[in-house]
Amino acid sequence: MRLRLSGSEHEWLRAKNDERARADFTLARDNVISVPGLSFGKISVLVSIAEAQSKNGMIEQGQQTFQSAIELALRLPSRPRFVQGLRRPPTPAGAHYKDEAFDKILNAAIHVRNVQILNAAAAAWKKSGDNVGSAVVDAWLAHGGTNEAIAAARGIEDADARVSALLSLARNLLDDAGAPVFRLRSSKRVT
């Protein structure tokens, strides 16, 4: 879901009246935050507002709006873990989890090239106990930030997770480059 600027913000921006546009964006952010419940919906709208603010040179306000979205995302539950080898149960209708919200925030931060918010979101998400390293790598890769994806993969603290992210990244880069896929054959001898 992408927020389209309402008439007033758009008109104020077009008229180069930044102060009125800032006031309208602030009012929109405050109205979204004041809505009871609907945490994931509020995060979606806040992220859209933050993107619009950032794209229109309102960097500080955009960061404040992103921060509001991060705070709401931290309140969402973590996705239930599933046992390896068992089928993952379907997500209940209407349920939203922390990983969905942070994925939305990370992608928006990359979209507007706000590395400060990206790092803040990743750090906040990591403090919640989730493994976020590969999500940051995937987000950078989805937006064409190959060097940033490599740096994010190298920065993963857990050695197993780091190696897994680097191998996955290498596989994606090779696939994108059109490299052939080789399959290893079993080395068992038939006697």
N, C-alpha and C positions, 0 to 999 in steps of 0.2 A: 504494500500500500504506500503510495507516495502522496504527500500533501501538496495540493496545488495552492498557491498563495491565494488568499481570499481577495476580494476586490480592493479592500482598503490598503493592505500591505503592498499589493502590486501597484496600485495607483500612487502611493506615497513614494515607492522606489522609483517609479517612472518619472515622477515630478522632482526627483532628487531631494525629497524631504526625508532625510535619514532619521531625524529625531521622531517624526510621526510614525515612520515604519518601525523603528525600535520600540516605541511605546505599544504599537499594535502587536508586535511579536511577543513582547513581555506579557501583555494581556492574554494573548492566545496561550502562552506557556502556563500562566497562572490558572487560566480556566481549565486546561487539561489536567493539571495537577489536582485541582479541587474536585474533580469528578470522583465519586466514591466507587471503589472496586475497579474492575476492568484494567488490571495492571498491565497486561500485555498490550492491550489496545492503546493505553496511555503511552507506553514506551514507543510504540510504532509512530504515534502522532508526534511525540516529543523529538524523536529522531528525525522525522521529516522537517519539523520546524528548525531544528539545529542545522540541518543541511542547508535549508534556505537562508538562514542567518549567515552561515559560513560563506556560502556562495556569493552573498551580497555584501561582503566585507565587514560583517558584524561578528568578528572573530570571538571577542570576549563574551558576548551574549550567546553565541553558538556554543561555546565551551560550557557556559552555565547550564544551558538547556541539555546538552549531552550529559553533564554531571547529574542532572535531575533524572534522566533516563537510567543512568548507571545505578543510582540509589534505588530506583524502583526495581531494577533487574535483580539486585541483591536480595530483594524480599521474595522473589519467586522461588519455588522449591527446585531442588536439583532433580534431574531426570533419574528415575529409579534405575539402579544397576541391574543387569541381567546376568544370569549364569551362562558362562561359555558353553556352547553345545546345545543349549535349550533355545527354543524359539522365543524371540523377543515379543512380549505381549504388546498389543496395539495401544497407542496413546488414547486415553479416554477422550471423548468428545469435549471440546471446550477447555481441555487442560493445556497449559503452557508452562514451559520450564525455563530455568535460568539460561541453559545453553542456547535456546532459541532467541532470547532477548539479547544476550551478549553477541551472538552472531550478527544480529541486525545492527547493533551499535558498532561492532568492529568494521563491518562492511561500509556503513555510512561514514565512519571516521576515515577510512581509506579513500572512499569516494571523494571526500573534500580535502584529502591529503592532510589530515590533522593527526600527526603522529603522537602529539602530546595526549590527545584524548584516547587514541588507540592504546597507548601504553598504560594510561590510567585505567581504562576499561579492563585490559588484560590483567593488570595487577589486582584490581578489585575482585575480578572473577577468580583469579588464582587463590586469593585469600579465603574464598568460600570453600576451598577444598577440591574443586574440580580440576581436571587436567586440561589446561587451556592451550598448551603449546602448539599442538597441531591445528587448532582452530585459527590461530593467528597466521600460521603458515598458509593454510587453505584460503583465508580471506585475502592475503596479499597476492597469492597466486591467481585467484579469481579476478583480480583487478590489474593483472599484468605486472605486478611488482615482483619480478623474479629475484632481484638482488635483495629486496626487503624480506622475501619469503625465505631465502637462504640464510640471511642473518637471524631471522626469527627461529628457524630450525636449529641453527648452531647455538642459540641462546637458551634452549630448553635444558633445564638443570638435570632432570632424570636421564641417565645415560641410555637406558633402553628406549625411552620415549624419544630421545634425541635421534638415535640411530634409526628408529622406525620412521620418524618424520623426514629425515634426510633421504632414506631409501624411497619413501613414497614420493617425495618431491622430485628425486632423480627420475623415477618411473614416469611421473607426469610430464616432466620436461622432455624426456626422450620420446614419449608418445606424441607430444605436441610438435616435436621436430620431425616426426615421421620415421623414427628409427624402427627397424624390424623387431618383431617379438620372437625371442628364441625360447624354446621349451627344452628343459633338461630331460634327457631320457634316463630311465632307471639303469643303474650299472650292474644289476643282477645278472649273473651268468646262468644260462640254462644248461644243466648237465645231464 
